Amino acid sequence: MARTPVRPTALRGTIFRGSEQVELGRLTPAQLRSSAWRRLFPDVYACASLPVTHLRRARAVAALLLPGAVLCGRSAAVVWGVELAEPDDPVECTLAAGRRAGAVRGIHVTRRRLPDEGVVRRDGVHVTTPLRTALDLARIHPPDEAVVALDRFLRARLLTLAQLRAAAAATTGPGCRAIRVAAARADGLAQSPPETRLRLLVHRSALPRPVAQYEVRDAAGFVAAVDFGWPEHKVAVEYEGIWHGEAQQVGKDRRRLNRLTAVGWTVIFVTAADLRDPVALIARIAAALSASRYV
């Protein structure tokens, strides 16, 4: 008969250093290897009742595995409440140049000196400030994904676009050009990553630039806000995610579309499949803009 794993009350729902708990006599090495615990990193364990999230893994690194490490990049964004990393994505952190630490699977360590004003303590761990985090996100490759990350981070209102662009303009050293380019391309208006990718696709084309999050109005007032609009053509482009097909959303979307068409607007819906065929998508938008001239 299988034995029930031992789970001391003091360790339930916690993350801890295994060697410390063995030394304190709370667990034996054999008990530590039981199904009661989940190994996150060498000598770092979590109660199996805890869902493994990127935030928990990042905090485990900064508080237990590499005390004093500064969480940065996507991991810092997660600490600030912006989910830019999946649970199993590498934890991104910075260590002082002279500090020794061996390579650990699941952790991406950079060596650099961060200015004091670029680091704060949040929820018990060191993390880069929102501004420093945004500048790190601007270094992501490929460049479009840096803009996607910045748009999501900016929507959290942890800093303004003006603050980001001013800091990017003042940045020097390796990677400064990529930071400035990403900051210039971000606008913080997209409500989802696909919307940012759609905007970047349109901007690279020969199409006139649309107005993001354009508010359509008529004589009676507000009609609807569209993802991208060409007011002079009365053409709108909307990204249609999976959630738009949900039963509770269909009726609302149909009423909104009816209001837009009633005031003379043409609405083009874009899906994930359309983004995979950019030539056809741009041609479809161009045809709608061209047709509007003859209406």
C-alpha positions as CSV (number, residue, x, y, z in Angstrom):
1,M,0.0,0.0,0.0
2,A,1.4,3.4,-1.0
3,R,2.2,5.7,1.9
4,T,0.5,9.1,2.2
5,P,3.2,11.8,1.5
6,V,4.4,13.7,4.5
7,R,3.5,17.4,4.3
8,P,4.3,19.3,7.5
9,T,1.9,22.1,8.3
10,A,4.6,24.7,8.3
11,L,5.5,23.9,4.7
12,R,2.0,23.6,3.2
13,G,1.4,26.1,0.4
14,T,5.1,27.3,0.5
15,I,8.2,27.3,-1.5
16,F,11.5,26.5,0.3
17,R,15.1,25.4,0.2
18,G,15.0,21.6,0.6
19,S,18.4,21.4,2.3
20,E,17.3,23.9,5.0
21,Q,14.2,21.9,5.8
22,V,16.1,18.6,6.0
23,E,18.6,20.3,8.3
24,L,15.8,21.6,10.5
25,G,14.4,18.0,10.7
26,R,11.1,18.8,9.1
27,L,11.7,16.5,6.2
28,T,14.0,13.6,5.3
29,P,15.7,13.4,1.9
30,A,13.3,10.6,1.0
31,Q,10.2,12.6,2.0
32,L,11.5,15.6,0.0
33,R,11.5,13.4,-3.1
34,S,7.8,12.4,-2.6
35,S,4.8,13.6,-4.5
36,A,4.0,16.2,-1.8
37,W,6.6,18.5,-3.3
38,R,7.5,19.8,-6.8
39,R,11.2,20.6,-7.6
40,L,11.4,24.0,-9.2
41,F,15.1,24.4,-9.3
42,P,18.1,22.7,-7.6
43,D,17.3,22.6,-3.9
44,V,14.2,24.7,-4.4
45,Y,10.8,23.0,-3.9
46,A,7.2,24.0,-3.9
47,C,4.2,22.4,-2.2
48,A,2.5,20.3,-4.9
49,S,-0.8,22.0,-4.1
50,L,0.6,25.3,-5.5
51,P,0.0,25.9,-9.3
52,V,3.3,26.6,-10.9
53,T,3.2,30.1,-12.4
54,H,6.0,32.2,-13.8
55,L,5.6,34.7,-10.9
56,R,6.2,31.9,-8.3
57,R,9.2,30.6,-10.2
58,A,10.6,34.1,-10.5
59,R,10.2,34.8,-6.9
60,A,11.8,31.5,-6.0
61,V,14.8,32.5,-8.0
62,A,15.2,36.0,-6.6
63,A,14.4,35.1,-3.0
64,L,15.8,31.6,-2.6
65,L,18.1,30.3,-5.3
66,L,20.0,33.5,-6.1
67,P,19.2,35.9,-3.3
68,G,19.9,39.5,-4.4
69,A,19.3,38.8,-8.0
70,V,17.2,41.5,-9.8
71,L,14.3,40.2,-11.9
72,C,14.2,41.9,-15.3
73,G,12.7,41.7,-18.7
74,R,9.6,39.5,-19.1
75,S,10.0,38.2,-15.5
76,A,10.0,41.8,-14.1
77,A,6.9,42.5,-16.2
78,V,5.1,39.6,-14.6
79,V,6.0,40.9,-11.1
80,W,4.5,44.2,-12.2
81,G,1.3,42.4,-13.2
82,V,1.7,42.1,-16.9
83,E,1.7,38.5,-18.1
84,L,4.4,38.5,-20.7
85,A,5.9,35.1,-19.7
86,E,4.5,31.6,-19.7
87,P,4.8,29.5,-16.6
88,D,7.8,27.5,-18.0
89,D,9.6,30.4,-19.7
90,P,13.1,31.0,-18.4
91,V,13.2,33.4,-15.5
92,E,15.1,36.5,-16.5
93,C,17.4,38.1,-13.9
94,T,20.4,40.2,-13.5
95,L,23.5,39.6,-11.3
96,A,26.4,41.9,-10.5
97,A,29.3,41.4,-12.9
98,G,31.5,39.9,-10.2
99,R,29.0,37.5,-8.6
100,R,29.5,33.8,-9.3
101,A,26.6,31.5,-10.2
102,G,26.5,28.4,-12.2
103,A,24.2,27.9,-15.2
104,V,20.8,26.6,-14.1
105,R,18.2,25.3,-16.5
106,G,15.2,27.5,-16.7
107,I,17.0,30.7,-15.7
108,H,18.5,33.3,-18.0
109,V,21.1,35.4,-16.2
110,T,22.6,38.6,-17.5
111,R,25.7,40.3,-15.9
112,R,25.5,44.1,-15.7
113,R,25.5,46.9,-13.2
114,L,22.1,48.4,-12.8
115,P,21.8,52.0,-11.6
116,D,20.3,52.3,-8.1
117,E,17.3,54.2,-9.5
118,G,16.6,51.3,-11.8
119,V,15.9,48.7,-9.1
120,V,13.2,48.6,-6.4
121,R,12.0,46.0,-3.9
122,R,8.5,44.6,-4.6
123,D,6.8,41.8,-2.7
124,G,10.0,40.7,-1.1
125,V,12.2,40.5,-4.2
126,H,14.4,42.9,-6.2
127,V,12.9,43.9,-9.6
128,T,13.7,46.5,-12.2
129,T,11.5,49.6,-12.1
130,P,8.7,49.9,-14.7
131,L,10.9,52.2,-16.8
132,R,13.9,50.0,-16.7
133,T,11.7,47.0,-17.4
134,A,10.3,48.7,-20.5
135,L,13.7,49.5,-21.8
136,D,14.7,45.8,-21.4
137,L,11.5,44.7,-23.2
138,A,12.5,47.0,-26.1
139,R,15.6,44.7,-26.7
140,I,13.5,41.6,-27.4
141,H,14.1,39.9,-30.7
142,P,12.5,39.7,-33.2
143,P,11.9,43.5,-33.2
144,D,8.1,43.2,-33.8
145,E,7.8,41.1,-30.6
146,A,9.6,43.9,-28.7
147,V,6.8,46.3,-29.8
148,V,4.1,43.7,-28.8
149,A,5.6,43.5,-25.3
150,L,5.9,47.3,-25.0
151,D,2.3,47.8,-26.1
152,R,1.1,45.3,-23.4
153,F,3.3,46.9,-20.8
154,L,2.2,50.4,-21.6
155,R,-1.5,49.4,-21.4
156,A,-0.9,48.6,-17.7
157,R,-0.3,52.4,-17.2
158,L,2.9,51.8,-15.2
159,L,4.5,54.5,-17.2
160,T,3.6,56.7,-20.1
161,L,4.7,56.5,-23.7
162,A,6.3,59.9,-23.4
163,Q,8.4,58.7,-20.5
164,L,9.5,55.6,-22.4
165,R,10.5,57.5,-25.5
166,A,12.4,60.1,-23.5
167,A,14.3,57.4,-21.7
168,A,14.9,55.5,-25.0
169,A,16.3,58.7,-26.6
170,A,18.7,59.1,-23.7
171,T,19.9,55.5,-23.8
172,T,23.5,54.9,-25.0
173,G,25.7,51.9,-25.5
174,P,25.0,48.5,-27.2
175,G,21.4,48.0,-28.3
176,C,20.4,51.6,-27.9
177,R,19.3,51.9,-31.5
178,A,17.0,48.9,-31.1
179,I,15.5,50.4,-28.0
180,R,14.8,53.7,-29.7
181,V,13.2,52.0,-32.7
182,A,11.0,49.8,-30.6
183,A,9.9,52.8,-28.4
184,A,9.1,54.8,-31.5
185,R,6.9,52.0,-33.0
186,A,5.0,51.3,-29.8
187,D,1.8,53.2,-29.0
188,G,0.3,51.3,-26.0
189,L,-3.2,51.3,-27.6
190,A,-3.6,47.7,-28.8
191,Q,-5.9,45.6,-26.7
192,S,-4.1,42.3,-27.7
193,P,-0.8,41.1,-29.2
194,P,-2.5,40.4,-32.6
195,E,-3.7,44.0,-32.8
196,T,-0.1,45.2,-32.4
197,R,1.1,42.7,-35.1
198,L,-1.8,43.9,-37.4
199,R,-0.8,47.5,-36.9
200,L,2.8,46.9,-37.7
201,L,1.8,45.0,-40.8
202,V,-0.3,47.8,-42.0
203,H,2.4,50.4,-41.2
204,R,4.9,48.4,-43.3
205,S,2.6,48.4,-46.3
206,A,1.9,51.1,-48.8
207,L,-1.5,51.8,-47.2
208,P,-2.2,55.1,-45.6
209,R,-1.8,54.9,-41.8
210,P,-5.0,54.3,-39.9
211,V,-6.0,55.9,-36.6
212,A,-5.7,53.3,-33.8
213,Q,-8.7,53.0,-31.5
214,Y,-10.7,55.5,-33.5
215,E,-14.1,56.6,-32.1
216,V,-16.8,56.7,-34.8
217,R,-19.4,59.4,-34.1
218,D,-22.5,60.7,-35.9
219,A,-24.8,63.6,-35.4
220,A,-26.3,61.8,-32.3
221,G,-22.9,61.1,-30.7
222,F,-20.8,58.0,-30.1
223,V,-21.4,55.0,-32.4
224,A,-18.4,52.7,-31.7
225,A,-14.7,52.5,-31.2
226,V,-12.8,50.5,-33.8
227,D,-9.4,49.0,-33.7
228,F,-8.2,50.9,-36.8
229,G,-10.0,53.4,-38.8
230,W,-9.6,55.5,-41.9
231,P,-12.1,58.2,-41.2
232,E,-11.9,59.9,-44.6
233,H,-12.8,56.5,-46.2
234,K,-15.2,55.3,-43.5
235,V,-13.3,52.0,-43.5
236,A,-12.5,50.2,-40.2
237,V,-10.4,47.1,-39.5
238,E,-11.2,45.0,-36.5
239,Y,-9.2,42.0,-35.2
240,E,-11.6,39.2,-34.3
241,G,-10.1,37.0,-31.6
242,I,-11.6,33.6,-30.5
243,W,-13.6,35.3,-27.7
244,H,-15.7,37.2,-30.3
245,G,-17.2,33.9,-31.3
246,E,-18.5,33.2,-27.8
247,A,-22.3,33.1,-27.5
248,Q,-22.6,36.1,-25.2
249,Q,-20.4,38.2,-27.5
250,V,-22.1,37.5,-30.9
251,G,-25.2,39.5,-30.3
252,K,-23.2,42.5,-29.0
253,D,-20.9,42.4,-32.0
254,R,-23.8,42.2,-34.4
255,R,-25.5,45.2,-32.9
256,R,-22.2,47.1,-33.0
257,L,-21.7,46.2,-36.7
258,N,-25.2,47.3,-37.6
259,R,-24.6,50.7,-36.0
260,L,-21.4,51.2,-38.0
261,T,-22.9,50.1,-41.3
262,A,-25.9,52.3,-40.6
263,V,-23.6,55.4,-40.6
264,G,-21.9,54.3,-43.8
265,W,-18.8,52.5,-42.5
266,T,-17.3,49.4,-44.1
267,V,-15.8,47.0,-41.5
268,I,-13.1,44.4,-42.3
269,F,-12.7,41.6,-39.8
270,V,-9.2,40.1,-39.5
271,T,-8.5,36.7,-37.9
272,A,-5.3,34.9,-37.0
273,A,-5.4,33.1,-40.3
274,D,-5.5,36.4,-42.1
275,L,-2.3,37.5,-40.4
276,R,-0.6,34.4,-41.8
277,D,-1.4,35.7,-45.3
278,P,-0.4,39.3,-45.2
279,V,-0.3,39.9,-48.9
280,A,-4.0,38.9,-49.3
281,L,-5.0,40.9,-46.2
282,I,-3.4,44.1,-47.4
283,A,-4.9,43.7,-50.8
284,R,-8.4,43.3,-49.1
285,I,-8.0,46.4,-47.1
286,A,-6.6,48.3,-50.1
287,A,-9.7,47.2,-52.2
288,A,-12.0,48.5,-49.5
289,L,-10.2,51.9,-49.3
290,S,-10.3,52.2,-53.1
291,A,-14.0,51.3,-53.3
292,S,-14.9,53.9,-50.7
293,R,-13.8,56.6,-53.2
294,Y,-16.8,55.7,-55.5
295,V,-19.5,55.6,-52.8
